[in-house]
Amino acid sequence: MVCVYTETGAEAVIPPRNNRCASREFDRERYKARNLVERFFNRLKQFRRLATRYDKFAHPFSAFLHLAYAYIWLREHALVIGEPEL
């Protein structure tokens, strides 16, 4: 299956399984970046309004998408209230 994709110019980003006889090369940095993006989209799916697309128009959907991104970013990077800074 991989050779079909390589003929079209695509590269395998996912590492091969350990039990394969012939191992193929993959780019670890691209795999890490792909994993990061995939986990971010999974976090966005936790917001029901985004996952089910409640908004009819693009502008309110985009606005809530930005709010969800800001919420996720703050949860990841902001200091917890009450904790002293190091």
Secondary structure, DSSP 8 states (H G I E B T S, - for coil): -HHHHHHTT----S---TT-SS-----HHHHHHHHHHHHHHHHHTTSHHHHTT--SSHHHHHHHHHHHHHHHHHHHHS--TT----
